[in-house]
Amino acid sequence: MSIQTTNMNRISFLPLSSIRRPIVPVLDEDKITRMIETLSRTDPEAIDDGLPPIDILRVRKNGKDWYFGFGGCHRFQAYERTGKQTVKCKVVPVTESMLKMYVGGSVNEMFKERPADARPSSVTAV
């Protein structure tokens, strides 16, 4: 949890494939293993899977929502390695200029279509 989402109560579930991760993570395999163990001890249908939600920035551009993750690297890996299709998130709406603070001049690259974008994505909120 970050300072931006401390008071946010709304949890969303986003498809992993819809979240762009522009920064290459540095990973601690032991930490990922512990998170996988946590996920394996919880009911797959449970809303609380034992891991905190990942903060995701959402930019609306040209009528489309674009999702960006800059933290939660170990949680992303744990979800991916356990075959989860969705990830528990707190979605923070931001503007394109706010996103630029994270990625600088490469902000325009963040909005290029890629093959995974052709699939329909769904967001579930609770």
Backbone atoms as SQL, in Angstrom:
CREATE TABLE atoms (id INTEGER PRIMARY KEY, chain TEXT, resi INTEGER, resn TEXT, atom TEXT, x REAL, y REAL, z REAL);
INSERT INTO atoms VALUES
  (1, 'A', 1, 'MET', 'N', 0.851, -1.173, 0.000),
  (2, 'A', 1, 'MET', 'CA', 0.000, 0.000, 0.000),
  (3, 'A', 1, 'MET', 'C', 0.897, 1.236, 0.000),
  (4, 'A', 2, 'SER', 'N', 0.476, 2.231, -0.729),
  (5, 'A', 2, 'SER', 'CA', 1.266, 3.453, -0.805),
  (6, 'A', 2, 'SER', 'C', 0.488, 4.620, -0.204),
  (7, 'A', 3, 'ILE', 'N', 1.170, 5.720, -0.106),
  (8, 'A', 3, 'ILE', 'CA', 0.529, 6.918, 0.430),
  (9, 'A', 3, 'ILE', 'C', -0.643, 7.365, -0.451),
  (10, 'A', 4, 'GLN', 'N', -0.558, 7.081, -1.765),
  (11, 'A', 4, 'GLN', 'CA', -1.632, 7.479, -2.673),
  (12, 'A', 4, 'GLN', 'C', -2.918, 6.695, -2.425),
  (13, 'A', 5, 'THR', 'N', -2.803, 5.454, -1.949),
  (14, 'A', 5, 'THR', 'CA', -4.002, 4.618, -1.832),
  (15, 'A', 5, 'THR', 'C', -4.362, 4.242, -0.400),
  (16, 'A', 6, 'THR', 'N', -3.689, 4.818, 0.572),
  (17, 'A', 6, 'THR', 'CA', -3.944, 4.468, 1.965),
  (18, 'A', 6, 'THR', 'C', -5.423, 4.573, 2.318),
  (19, 'A', 7, 'ASN', 'N', -6.100, 5.602, 1.858),
  (20, 'A', 7, 'ASN', 'CA', -7.503, 5.806, 2.211),
  (21, 'A', 7, 'ASN', 'C', -8.483, 5.311, 1.155),
  (22, 'A', 8, 'MET', 'N', -7.985, 4.617, 0.153),
  (23, 'A', 8, 'MET', 'CA', -8.865, 4.055, -0.877),
  (24, 'A', 8, 'MET', 'C', -9.361, 2.689, -0.410),
  (25, 'A', 9, 'ASN', 'N', -10.668, 2.500, -0.408),
  (26, 'A', 9, 'ASN', 'CA', -11.234, 1.225, 0.012),
  (27, 'A', 9, 'ASN', 'C', -11.637, 0.345, -1.164),
  (28, 'A', 10, 'ARG', 'N', -11.785, 0.921, -2.320),
  (29, 'A', 10, 'ARG', 'CA', -12.267, 0.162, -3.471),
  (30, 'A', 10, 'ARG', 'C', -11.154, -0.716, -4.055),
  (31, 'A', 11, 'ILE', 'N', -11.434, -1.993, -4.142),
  (32, 'A', 11, 'ILE', 'CA', -10.504, -2.964, -4.705),
  (33, 'A', 11, 'ILE', 'C', -11.040, -3.382, -6.070),
  (34, 'A', 12, 'SER', 'N', -10.157, -3.426, -7.050),
  (35, 'A', 12, 'SER', 'CA', -10.517, -3.872, -8.397),
  (36, 'A', 12, 'SER', 'C', -9.686, -5.095, -8.743),
  (37, 'A', 13, 'PHE', 'N', -10.192, -5.895, -9.663),
  (38, 'A', 13, 'PHE', 'CA', -9.456, -7.049, -10.166),
  (39, 'A', 13, 'PHE', 'C', -9.251, -6.836, -11.652),
  (40, 'A', 14, 'LEU', 'N', -7.988, -6.674, -12.045),
  (41, 'A', 14, 'LEU', 'CA', -7.649, -6.419, -13.442),
  (42, 'A', 14, 'LEU', 'C', -6.968, -7.637, -14.044),
  (43, 'A', 15, 'PRO', 'N', -7.201, -7.879, -15.328),
  (44, 'A', 15, 'PRO', 'CA', -6.438, -8.938, -15.996),
  (45, 'A', 15, 'PRO', 'C', -4.963, -8.561, -16.015),
  (46, 'A', 16, 'LEU', 'N', -4.112, -9.509, -15.679),
  (47, 'A', 16, 'LEU', 'CA', -2.666, -9.254, -15.704),
  (48, 'A', 16, 'LEU', 'C', -2.231, -8.724, -17.060),
  (49, 'A', 17, 'SER', 'N', -2.832, -9.253, -18.110),
  (50, 'A', 17, 'SER', 'CA', -2.426, -8.876, -19.467),
  (51, 'A', 17, 'SER', 'C', -2.752, -7.426, -19.814),
  (52, 'A', 18, 'SER', 'N', -3.614, -6.773, -19.034),
  (53, 'A', 18, 'SER', 'CA', -3.984, -5.392, -19.356),
  (54, 'A', 18, 'SER', 'C', -3.097, -4.361, -18.659),
  (55, 'A', 19, 'ILE', 'N', -2.187, -4.820, -17.810),
  (56, 'A', 19, 'ILE', 'CA', -1.348, -3.900, -17.037),
  (57, 'A', 19, 'ILE', 'C', 0.030, -3.809, -17.677),
  (58, 'A', 20, 'ARG', 'N', 0.403, -2.588, -18.007),
  (59, 'A', 20, 'ARG', 'CA', 1.730, -2.347, -18.582),
  (60, 'A', 20, 'ARG', 'C', 2.713, -2.094, -17.457),
  (61, 'A', 21, 'ARG', 'N', 3.888, -2.707, -17.573),
  (62, 'A', 21, 'ARG', 'CA', 4.916, -2.584, -16.551),
  (63, 'A', 21, 'ARG', 'C', 6.190, -2.076, -17.200),
  (64, 'A', 22, 'PRO', 'N', 6.353, -0.765, -17.309),
  (65, 'A', 22, 'PRO', 'CA', 7.457, -0.192, -18.077),
  (66, 'A', 22, 'PRO', 'C', 8.841, -0.306, -17.441),
  (67, 'A', 23, 'ILE', 'N', 8.923, -0.644, -16.173),
  (68, 'A', 23, 'ILE', 'CA', 10.218, -0.718, -15.502),
  (69, 'A', 23, 'ILE', 'C', 10.558, -2.182, -15.243),
  (70, 'A', 24, 'VAL', 'N', 11.739, -2.589, -15.662),
  (71, 'A', 24, 'VAL', 'CA', 12.183, -3.965, -15.457),
  (72, 'A', 24, 'VAL', 'C', 12.388, -4.195, -13.963),
  (73, 'A', 25, 'PRO', 'N', 11.761, -5.244, -13.409),
  (74, 'A', 25, 'PRO', 'CA', 11.862, -5.459, -11.963),
  (75, 'A', 25, 'PRO', 'C', 13.189, -6.109, -11.557),
  (76, 'A', 26, 'VAL', 'N', 13.588, -5.843, -10.327),
  (77, 'A', 26, 'VAL', 'CA', 14.681, -6.552, -9.670),
  (78, 'A', 26, 'VAL', 'C', 13.994, -7.414, -8.619),
  (79, 'A', 27, 'LEU', 'N', 14.163, -8.727, -8.737),
  (80, 'A', 27, 'LEU', 'CA', 13.353, -9.637, -7.935),
  (81, 'A', 27, 'LEU', 'C', 14.156, -10.411, -6.897),
  (82, 'A', 28, 'ASP', 'N', 13.499, -10.673, -5.781),
  (83, 'A', 28, 'ASP', 'CA', 14.017, -11.519, -4.711),
  (84, 'A', 28, 'ASP', 'C', 13.201, -12.812, -4.768),
  (85, 'A', 29, 'GLU', 'N', 13.820, -13.899, -5.222),
  (86, 'A', 29, 'GLU', 'CA', 13.103, -15.166, -5.419),
  (87, 'A', 29, 'GLU', 'C', 12.505, -15.706, -4.129),
  (88, 'A', 30, 'ASP', 'N', 13.173, -15.514, -2.999),
  (89, 'A', 30, 'ASP', 'CA', 12.623, -15.986, -1.721),
  (90, 'A', 30, 'ASP', 'C', 11.319, -15.270, -1.392),
  (91, 'A', 31, 'LYS', 'N', 11.278, -14.000, -1.658),
  (92, 'A', 31, 'LYS', 'CA', 10.064, -13.213, -1.394),
  (93, 'A', 31, 'LYS', 'C', 8.916, -13.712, -2.282),
  (94, 'A', 32, 'ILE', 'N', 9.212, -13.978, -3.545),
  (95, 'A', 32, 'ILE', 'CA', 8.182, -14.490, -4.458),
  (96, 'A', 32, 'ILE', 'C', 7.687, -15.846, -3.972),
  (97, 'A', 33, 'THR', 'N', 8.596, -16.704, -3.543),
  (98, 'A', 33, 'THR', 'CA', 8.215, -18.034, -3.045),
  (99, 'A', 33, 'THR', 'C', 7.276, -17.914, -1.855),
  (100, 'A', 34, 'ARG', 'N', 7.572, -17.014, -0.939),
  (101, 'A', 34, 'ARG', 'CA', 6.695, -16.815, 0.228),
  (102, 'A', 34, 'ARG', 'C', 5.313, -16.317, -0.200),
  (103, 'A', 35, 'MET', 'N', 5.273, -15.447, -1.191),
  (104, 'A', 35, 'MET', 'CA', 3.977, -14.947, -1.679),
  (105, 'A', 35, 'MET', 'C', 3.188, -16.061, -2.370),
  (106, 'A', 36, 'ILE', 'N', 3.865, -16.901, -3.115),
  (107, 'A', 36, 'ILE', 'CA', 3.194, -18.039, -3.753),
  (108, 'A', 36, 'ILE', 'C', 2.615, -18.960, -2.685),
  (109, 'A', 37, 'GLU', 'N', 3.364, -19.194, -1.617),
  (110, 'A', 37, 'GLU', 'CA', 2.863, -20.012, -0.508),
  (111, 'A', 37, 'GLU', 'C', 1.620, -19.386, 0.114),
  (112, 'A', 38, 'THR', 'N', 1.631, -18.069, 0.273),
  (113, 'A', 38, 'THR', 'CA', 0.457, -17.369, 0.809),
  (114, 'A', 38, 'THR', 'C', -0.745, -17.568, -0.109),
  (115, 'A', 39, 'LEU', 'N', -0.535, -17.391, -1.413),
  (116, 'A', 39, 'LEU', 'CA', -1.636, -17.568, -2.367),
  (117, 'A', 39, 'LEU', 'C', -2.164, -18.999, -2.350),
  (118, 'A', 40, 'SER', 'N', -1.290, -19.973, -2.167),
  (119, 'A', 40, 'SER', 'CA', -1.718, -21.370, -2.198),
  (120, 'A', 40, 'SER', 'C', -2.512, -21.763, -0.958),
  (121, 'A', 41, 'ARG', 'N', -2.392, -20.987, 0.114),
  (122, 'A', 41, 'ARG', 'CA', -3.132, -21.290, 1.345),
  (123, 'A', 41, 'ARG', 'C', -4.518, -20.663, 1.377),
  (124, 'A', 42, 'THR', 'N', -4.858, -19.868, 0.374),
  (125, 'A', 42, 'THR', 'CA', -6.163, -19.199, 0.387),
  (126, 'A', 42, 'THR', 'C', -7.085, -19.810, -0.651),
  (127, 'A', 43, 'ASP', 'N', -8.351, -19.670, -0.412),
  (128, 'A', 43, 'ASP', 'CA', -9.367, -20.149, -1.348),
  (129, 'A', 43, 'ASP', 'C', -9.244, -19.354, -2.646),
  (130, 'A', 44, 'PRO', 'N', -9.128, -20.033, -3.803),
  (131, 'A', 44, 'PRO', 'CA', -8.971, -19.316, -5.069),
  (132, 'A', 44, 'PRO', 'C', -10.127, -18.362, -5.387),
  (133, 'A', 45, 'GLU', 'N', -11.285, -18.598, -4.811),
  (134, 'A', 45, 'GLU', 'CA', -12.454, -17.742, -5.045),
  (135, 'A', 45, 'GLU', 'C', -12.551, -16.600, -4.045),
  (136, 'A', 46, 'ALA', 'N', -11.691, -16.599, -3.031),
  (137, 'A', 46, 'ALA', 'CA', -11.766, -15.577, -1.987),
  (138, 'A', 46, 'ALA', 'C', -11.293, -14.229, -2.502),
  (139, 'A', 47, 'ILE', 'N', -11.953, -13.184, -2.047),
  (140, 'A', 47, 'ILE', 'CA', -11.534, -11.832, -2.415),
  (141, 'A', 47, 'ILE', 'C', -10.204, -11.508, -1.743),
  (142, 'A', 48, 'ASP', 'N', -10.058, -11.902, -0.469),
  (143, 'A', 48, 'ASP', 'CA', -8.791, -11.666, 0.229),
  (144, 'A', 48, 'ASP', 'C', -7.895, -12.873, 0.015),
  (145, 'A', 49, 'ASP', 'N', -6.900, -12.720, -0.848),
  (146, 'A', 49, 'ASP', 'CA', -5.995, -13.827, -1.154),
  (147, 'A', 49, 'ASP', 'C', -4.742, -13.793, -0.288),
  (148, 'A', 50, 'GLY', 'N', -4.707, -12.906, 0.694),
  (149, 'A', 50, 'GLY', 'CA', -3.574, -12.841, 1.602),
  (150, 'A', 50, 'GLY', 'C', -2.506, -11.836, 1.207),
  (151, 'A', 51, 'LEU', 'N', -2.568, -11.306, -0.010),
  (152, 'A', 51, 'LEU', 'CA', -1.600, -10.308, -0.461),
  (153, 'A', 51, 'LEU', 'C', -2.284, -8.948, -0.562),
  (154, 'A', 52, 'PRO', 'N', -1.566, -7.881, -0.252),
  (155, 'A', 52, 'PRO', 'CA', -2.181, -6.552, -0.397),
  (156, 'A', 52, 'PRO', 'C', -2.378, -6.208, -1.869),
  (157, 'A', 53, 'PRO', 'N', -3.338, -5.347, -2.160),
  (158, 'A', 53, 'PRO', 'CA', -3.554, -4.926, -3.549),
  (159, 'A', 53, 'PRO', 'C', -2.354, -4.154, -4.091),
  (160, 'A', 54, 'ILE', 'N', -2.199, -4.222, -5.400),
  (161, 'A', 54, 'ILE', 'CA', -1.129, -3.508, -6.082),
  (162, 'A', 54, 'ILE', 'C', -1.676, -2.172, -6.569),
  (163, 'A', 55, 'ASP', 'N', -0.923, -1.103, -6.366),
  (164, 'A', 55, 'ASP', 'CA', -1.335, 0.206, -6.864),
  (165, 'A', 55, 'ASP', 'C', -1.125, 0.259, -8.375),
  (166, 'A', 56, 'ILE', 'N', -2.171, 0.635, -9.083),
  (167, 'A', 56, 'ILE', 'CA', -2.136, 0.721, -10.537),
  (168, 'A', 56, 'ILE', 'C', -2.594, 2.121, -10.943),
  (169, 'A', 57, 'LEU', 'N', -1.856, 2.740, -11.853),
  (170, 'A', 57, 'LEU', 'CA', -2.257, 4.043, -12.390),
  (171, 'A', 57, 'LEU', 'C', -3.096, 3.811, -13.635),
  (172, 'A', 58, 'ARG', 'N', -4.217, 4.536, -13.736),
  (173, 'A', 58, 'ARG', 'CA', -5.081, 4.437, -14.908),
  (174, 'A', 58, 'ARG', 'C', -5.120, 5.775, -15.620),
  (175, 'A', 59, 'VAL', 'N', -4.790, 5.743, -16.903),
  (176, 'A', 59, 'VAL', 'CA', -4.876, 6.937, -17.737),
  (177, 'A', 59, 'VAL', 'C', -5.962, 6.682, -18.762),
  (178, 'A', 60, 'ARG', 'N', -6.877, 7.622, -18.906),
  (179, 'A', 60, 'ARG', 'CA', -7.896, 7.521, -19.953),
  (180, 'A', 60, 'ARG', 'C', -7.421, 8.359, -21.130),
  (181, 'A', 61, 'LYS', 'N', -7.267, 7.705, -22.285),
  (182, 'A', 61, 'LYS', 'CA', -6.789, 8.398, -23.474),
  (183, 'A', 61, 'LYS', 'C', -7.557, 7.876, -24.675),
  (184, 'A', 62, 'ASN', 'N', -8.098, 8.792, -25.458),
  (185, 'A', 62, 'ASN', 'CA', -8.863, 8.449, -26.658),
  (186, 'A', 62, 'ASN', 'C', -9.970, 7.441, -26.360),
  (187, 'A', 63, 'GLY', 'N', -10.653, 7.621, -25.229),
  (188, 'A', 63, 'GLY', 'CA', -11.778, 6.768, -24.872),
  (189, 'A', 63, 'GLY', 'C', -11.395, 5.392, -24.360),
  (190, 'A', 64, 'LYS', 'N', -10.127, 5.162, -24.104),
  (191, 'A', 64, 'LYS', 'CA', -9.656, 3.857, -23.644),
  (192, 'A', 64, 'LYS', 'C', -8.928, 4.004, -22.315),
  (193, 'A', 65, 'ASP', 'N', -9.095, 3.027, -21.440),
  (194, 'A', 65, 'ASP', 'CA', -8.355, 2.998, -20.183),
  (195, 'A', 65, 'ASP', 'C', -7.046, 2.251, -20.387),
  (196, 'A', 66, 'TRP', 'N', -5.954, 2.849, -19.918),
  (197, 'A', 66, 'TRP', 'CA', -4.619, 2.260, -19.975),
  (198, 'A', 66, 'TRP', 'C', -4.151, 2.099, -18.533),
  (199, 'A', 67, 'TYR', 'N', -3.653, 0.927, -18.186),
  (200, 'A', 67, 'TYR', 'CA', -3.257, 0.625, -16.821),
  (201, 'A', 67, 'TYR', 'C', -1.743, 0.435, -16.744),
  (202, 'A', 68, 'PHE', 'N', -1.137, 1.030, -15.698),
  (203, 'A', 68, 'PHE', 'CA', 0.308, 0.988, -15.533),
  (204, 'A', 68, 'PHE', 'C', 0.660, 0.601, -14.103),
  (205, 'A', 69, 'GLY', 'N', 1.601, -0.321, -13.970),
  (206, 'A', 69, 'GLY', 'CA', 2.087, -0.750, -12.662),
  (207, 'A', 69, 'GLY', 'C', 3.565, -0.450, -12.528),
  (208, 'A', 70, 'PHE', 'N', 3.930, 0.250, -11.467),
  (209, 'A', 70, 'PHE', 'CA', 5.326, 0.591, -11.229),
  (210, 'A', 70, 'PHE', 'C', 5.869, -0.075, -9.975),
  (211, 'A', 71, 'GLY', 'N', 5.018, -0.611, -9.165),
  (212, 'A', 71, 'GLY', 'CA', 5.431, -1.320, -7.954),
  (213, 'A', 71, 'GLY', 'C', 4.785, -2.690, -7.933),
  (214, 'A', 72, 'GLY', 'N', 4.929, -3.389, -6.844),
  (215, 'A', 72, 'GLY', 'CA', 4.286, -4.695, -6.707),
  (216, 'A', 72, 'GLY', 'C', 4.935, -5.788, -7.537),
  (217, 'A', 73, 'CYS', 'N', 6.206, -5.634, -7.869),
  (218, 'A', 73, 'CYS', 'CA', 6.886, -6.580, -8.763),
  (219, 'A', 73, 'CYS', 'C', 6.805, -8.018, -8.264),
  (220, 'A', 74, 'HIS', 'N', 7.012, -8.209, -6.971),
  (221, 'A', 74, 'HIS', 'CA', 7.001, -9.560, -6.423),
  (222, 'A', 74, 'HIS', 'C', 5.588, -10.141, -6.434),
  (223, 'A', 75, 'ARG', 'N', 4.604, -9.311, -6.152),
  (224, 'A', 75, 'ARG', 'CA', 3.217, -9.790, -6.198),
  (225, 'A', 75, 'ARG', 'C', 2.828, -10.155, -7.629),
  (226, 'A', 76, 'PHE', 'N', 3.222, -9.328, -8.606),
  (227, 'A', 76, 'PHE', 'CA', 2.946, -9.669, -10.000),
  (228, 'A', 76, 'PHE', 'C', 3.526, -11.038, -10.342),
  (229, 'A', 77, 'GLN', 'N', 4.765, -11.272, -9.949),
  (230, 'A', 77, 'GLN', 'CA', 5.406, -12.552, -10.251),
  (231, 'A', 77, 'GLN', 'C', 4.684, -13.703, -9.565),
  (232, 'A', 78, 'ALA', 'N', 4.280, -13.511, -8.319),
  (233, 'A', 78, 'ALA', 'CA', 3.560, -14.566, -7.600),
  (234, 'A', 78, 'ALA', 'C', 2.239, -14.894, -8.304),
  (235, 'A', 79, 'TYR', 'N', 1.510, -13.867, -8.710),
  (236, 'A', 79, 'TYR', 'CA', 0.252, -14.111, -9.428),
  (237, 'A', 79, 'TYR', 'C', 0.513, -14.837, -10.746),
  (238, 'A', 80, 'GLU', 'N', 1.504, -14.378, -11.505),
  (239, 'A', 80, 'GLU', 'CA', 1.806, -15.005, -12.789),
  (240, 'A', 80, 'GLU', 'C', 2.210, -16.459, -12.617),
  (241, 'A', 81, 'ARG', 'N', 3.081, -16.726, -11.660),
  (242, 'A', 81, 'ARG', 'CA', 3.600, -18.086, -11.474),
  (243, 'A', 81, 'ARG', 'C', 2.560, -19.057, -10.953),
  (244, 'A', 82, 'THR', 'N', 1.515, -18.544, -10.326),
  (245, 'A', 82, 'THR', 'CA', 0.441, -19.436, -9.865),
  (246, 'A', 82, 'THR', 'C', -0.675, -19.541, -10.892),
  (247, 'A', 83, 'GLY', 'N', -0.482, -18.911, -12.035),
  (248, 'A', 83, 'GLY', 'CA', -1.462, -19.026, -13.113),
  (249, 'A', 83, 'GLY', 'C', -2.687, -18.147, -12.969),
  (250, 'A', 84, 'LYS', 'N', -2.631, -17.184, -12.059),
  (251, 'A', 84, 'LYS', 'CA', -3.773, -16.268, -11.889),
  (252, 'A', 84, 'LYS', 'C', -3.907, -15.396, -13.132),
  (253, 'A', 85, 'GLN', 'N', -5.137, -15.157, -13.538),
  (254, 'A', 85, 'GLN', 'CA', -5.395, -14.312, -14.702),
  (255, 'A', 85, 'GLN', 'C', -5.646, -12.869, -14.305),
  (256, 'A', 86, 'THR', 'N', -6.053, -12.665, -13.054),
  (257, 'A', 86, 'THR', 'CA', -6.353, -11.314, -12.580),
  (258, 'A', 86, 'THR', 'C', -5.533, -11.017, -11.333),
  (259, 'A', 87, 'VAL', 'N', -5.378, -9.744, -11.069),
  (260, 'A', 87, 'VAL', 'CA', -4.614, -9.287, -9.909),
  (261, 'A', 87, 'VAL', 'C', -5.447, -8.271, -9.136),
  (262, 'A', 88, 'LYS', 'N', -5.323, -8.338, -7.809),
  (263, 'A', 88, 'LYS', 'CA', -6.059, -7.438, -6.917),
  (264, 'A', 88, 'LYS', 'C', -5.350, -6.085, -6.895),
  (265, 'A', 89, 'CYS', 'N', -6.090, -5.011, -7.186),
  (266, 'A', 89, 'CYS', 'CA', -5.489, -3.682, -7.351),
  (267, 'A', 89, 'CYS', 'C', -6.292, -2.590, -6.661),
  (268, 'A', 90, 'LYS', 'N', -5.604, -1.492, -6.452),
  (269, 'A', 90, 'LYS', 'CA', -6.238, -0.217, -6.157),
  (270, 'A', 90, 'LYS', 'C', -5.873, 0.671, -7.337),
  (271, 'A', 91, 'VAL', 'N', -6.888, 1.097, -8.061),
  (272, 'A', 91, 'VAL', 'CA', -6.672, 1.843, -9.303),
  (273, 'A', 91, 'VAL', 'C', -6.745, 3.336, -9.014),
  (274, 'A', 92, 'VAL', 'N', -5.661, 4.028, -9.390),
  (275, 'A', 92, 'VAL', 'CA', -5.548, 5.468, -9.159),
  (276, 'A', 92, 'VAL', 'C', -5.660, 6.181, -10.505),
  (277, 'A', 93, 'PRO', 'N', -6.709, 6.983, -10.708),
  (278, 'A', 93, 'PRO', 'CA', -6.801, 7.729, -11.968),
  (279, 'A', 93, 'PRO', 'C', -5.769, 8.849, -12.006),
  (280, 'A', 94, 'VAL', 'N', -5.024, 8.928, -13.111),
  (281, 'A', 94, 'VAL', 'CA', -4.026, 9.980, -13.301),
  (282, 'A', 94, 'VAL', 'C', -4.147, 10.501, -14.728),
  (283, 'A', 95, 'THR', 'N', -3.510, 11.631, -14.976),
  (284, 'A', 95, 'THR', 'CA', -3.486, 12.195, -16.321),
  (285, 'A', 95, 'THR', 'C', -2.219, 11.721, -17.040),
  (286, 'A', 96, 'GLU', 'N', -2.195, 11.914, -18.335),
  (287, 'A', 96, 'GLU', 'CA', -1.016, 11.559, -19.118),
  (288, 'A', 96, 'GLU', 'C', 0.207, 12.349, -18.645),
  (289, 'A', 97, 'SER', 'N', 0.016, 13.614, -18.293),
  (290, 'A', 97, 'SER', 'CA', 1.147, 14.410, -17.824),
  (291, 'A', 97, 'SER', 'C', 1.655, 13.917, -16.472),
  (292, 'A', 98, 'MET', 'N', 0.778, 13.381, -15.641),
  (293, 'A', 98, 'MET', 'CA', 1.210, 12.795, -14.374),
  (294, 'A', 98, 'MET', 'C', 2.013, 11.517, -14.633),
  (295, 'A', 99, 'LEU', 'N', 1.584, 10.723, -15.608),
  (296, 'A', 99, 'LEU', 'CA', 2.321, 9.513, -15.966),
  (297, 'A', 99, 'LEU', 'C', 3.724, 9.865, -16.443),
  (298, 'A', 100, 'LYS', 'N', 3.844, 10.985, -17.087),
  (299, 'A', 100, 'LYS', 'CA', 5.144, 11.421, -17.608),
  (300, 'A', 100, 'LYS', 'C', 6.169, 11.586, -16.489),
  (301, 'A', 101, 'MET', 'N', 5.720, 11.870, -15.267),
  (302, 'A', 101, 'MET', 'CA', 6.642, 11.970, -14.137),
  (303, 'A', 101, 'MET', 'C', 7.349, 10.637, -13.890),
  (304, 'A', 102, 'TYR', 'N', 6.684, 9.530, -14.239),
  (305, 'A', 102, 'TYR', 'CA', 7.265, 8.203, -14.021),
  (306, 'A', 102, 'TYR', 'C', 8.145, 7.756, -15.179),
  (307, 'A', 103, 'VAL', 'N', 7.760, 8.096, -16.403),
  (308, 'A', 103, 'VAL', 'CA', 8.448, 7.541, -17.581),
  (309, 'A', 103, 'VAL', 'C', 9.144, 8.596, -18.427),
  (310, 'A', 104, 'GLY', 'N', 9.020, 9.858, -18.078),
  (311, 'A', 104, 'GLY', 'CA', 9.710, 10.918, -18.802),
  (312, 'A', 104, 'GLY', 'C', 9.286, 11.014, -20.251),
  (313, 'A', 105, 'GLY', 'N', 10.265, 11.242, -21.111),
  (314, 'A', 105, 'GLY', 'CA', 9.996, 11.461, -22.524),
  (315, 'A', 105, 'GLY', 'C', 9.472, 10.254, -23.258),
  (316, 'A', 106, 'SER', 'N', 9.550, 9.079, -22.654),
  (317, 'A', 106, 'SER', 'CA', 9.040, 7.877, -23.329),
  (318, 'A', 106, 'SER', 'C', 7.544, 7.678, -23.108),
  (319, 'A', 107, 'VAL', 'N', 6.868, 8.689, -22.585),
  (320, 'A', 107, 'VAL', 'CA', 5.444, 8.543, -22.289),
  (321, 'A', 107, 'VAL', 'C', 4.635, 8.160, -23.529),
  (322, 'A', 108, 'ASN', 'N', 4.984, 8.675, -24.702),
  (323, 'A', 108, 'ASN', 'CA', 4.223, 8.342, -25.907),
  (324, 'A', 108, 'ASN', 'C', 4.332, 6.864, -26.259),
  (325, 'A', 109, 'GLU', 'N', 5.461, 6.243, -25.928),
  (326, 'A', 109, 'GLU', 'CA', 5.647, 4.811, -26.176),
  (327, 'A', 109, 'GLU', 'C', 4.682, 3.965, -25.344),
  (328, 'A', 110, 'MET', 'N', 4.256, 4.490, -24.228),
  (329, 'A', 110, 'MET', 'CA', 3.392, 3.734, -23.315),
  (330, 'A', 110, 'MET', 'C', 2.005, 3.468, -23.899),
  (331, 'A', 111, 'PHE', 'N', 1.626, 4.228, -24.911),
  (332, 'A', 111, 'PHE', 'CA', 0.273, 4.115, -25.460),
  (333, 'A', 111, 'PHE', 'C', 0.234, 3.425, -26.820),
  (334, 'A', 112, 'LYS', 'N', 1.295, 2.746, -27.180),
  (335, 'A', 112, 'LYS', 'CA', 1.304, 2.009, -28.443),
  (336, 'A', 112, 'LYS', 'C', 0.609, 0.679, -28.244),
  (337, 'A', 113, 'GLU', 'N', -0.185, 0.295, -29.241),
  (338, 'A', 113, 'GLU', 'CA', -0.898, -0.976, -29.178),
  (339, 'A', 113, 'GLU', 'C', 0.100, -2.126, -29.234),
  (340, 'A', 114, 'ARG', 'N', -0.235, -3.217, -28.592),
  (341, 'A', 114, 'ARG', 'CA', 0.553, -4.442, -28.646),
  (342, 'A', 114, 'ARG', 'C', -0.432, -5.600, -28.798),
  (343, 'A', 115, 'PRO', 'N', 0.011, -6.784, -29.177),
  (344, 'A', 115, 'PRO', 'CA', -0.919, -7.887, -29.443),
  (345, 'A', 115, 'PRO', 'C', -1.889, -8.180, -28.300),
  (346, 'A', 116, 'ALA', 'N', -1.436, -8.105, -27.069),
  (347, 'A', 116, 'ALA', 'CA', -2.318, -8.399, -25.930),
  (348, 'A', 116, 'ALA', 'C', -3.466, -7.404, -25.827),
  (349, 'A', 117, 'ASP', 'N', -3.297, -6.196, -26.390),
  (350, 'A', 117, 'ASP', 'CA', -4.338, -5.169, -26.298),
  (351, 'A', 117, 'ASP', 'C', -5.550, -5.485, -27.150),
  (352, 'A', 118, 'ALA', 'N', -5.407, -6.392, -28.083),
  (353, 'A', 118, 'ALA', 'CA', -6.518, -6.715, -28.973),
  (354, 'A', 118, 'ALA', 'C', -7.583, -7.534, -28.249),
  (355, 'A', 119, 'ARG', 'N', -7.180, -8.200, -27.169),
  (356, 'A', 119, 'ARG', 'CA', -8.138, -8.997, -26.400),
  (357, 'A', 119, 'ARG', 'C', -8.997, -8.082, -25.545),
  (358, 'A', 120, 'PRO', 'N', -10.271, -8.406, -25.410),
  (359, 'A', 120, 'PRO', 'CA', -11.109, -7.601, -24.516),
  (360, 'A', 120, 'PRO', 'C', -10.675, -7.811, -23.074),
  (361, 'A', 121, 'SER', 'N', -10.658, -6.756, -22.317),
  (362, 'A', 121, 'SER', 'CA', -10.320, -6.895, -20.891),
  (363, 'A', 121, 'SER', 'C', -11.516, -6.498, -20.065),
  (364, 'A', 122, 'SER', 'N', -11.560, -7.076, -18.877),
  (365, 'A', 122, 'SER', 'CA', -12.651, -6.740, -17.990),
  (366, 'A', 122, 'SER', 'C', -12.079, -6.346, -16.641),
  (367, 'A', 123, 'VAL', 'N', -12.724, -5.405, -16.023),
  (368, 'A', 123, 'VAL', 'CA', -12.338, -4.944, -14.696),
  (369, 'A', 123, 'VAL', 'C', -13.490, -5.246, -13.779),
  (370, 'A', 124, 'THR', 'N', -13.206, -5.896, -12.684),
  (371, 'A', 124, 'THR', 'CA', -14.217, -6.182, -11.677),
  (372, 'A', 124, 'THR', 'C', -13.861, -5.383, -10.442),
  (373, 'A', 125, 'ALA', 'N', -14.812, -4.669, -9.888),
  (374, 'A', 125, 'ALA', 'CA', -14.573, -3.890, -8.677),
  (375, 'A', 125, 'ALA', 'C', -15.431, -4.413, -7.562),
  (376, 'A', 126, 'VAL', 'N', -14.891, -4.349, -6.352),
  (377, 'A', 126, 'VAL', 'CA', -15.658, -4.748, -5.177),
  (378, 'A', 126, 'VAL', 'C', -15.602, -3.672, -4.129);
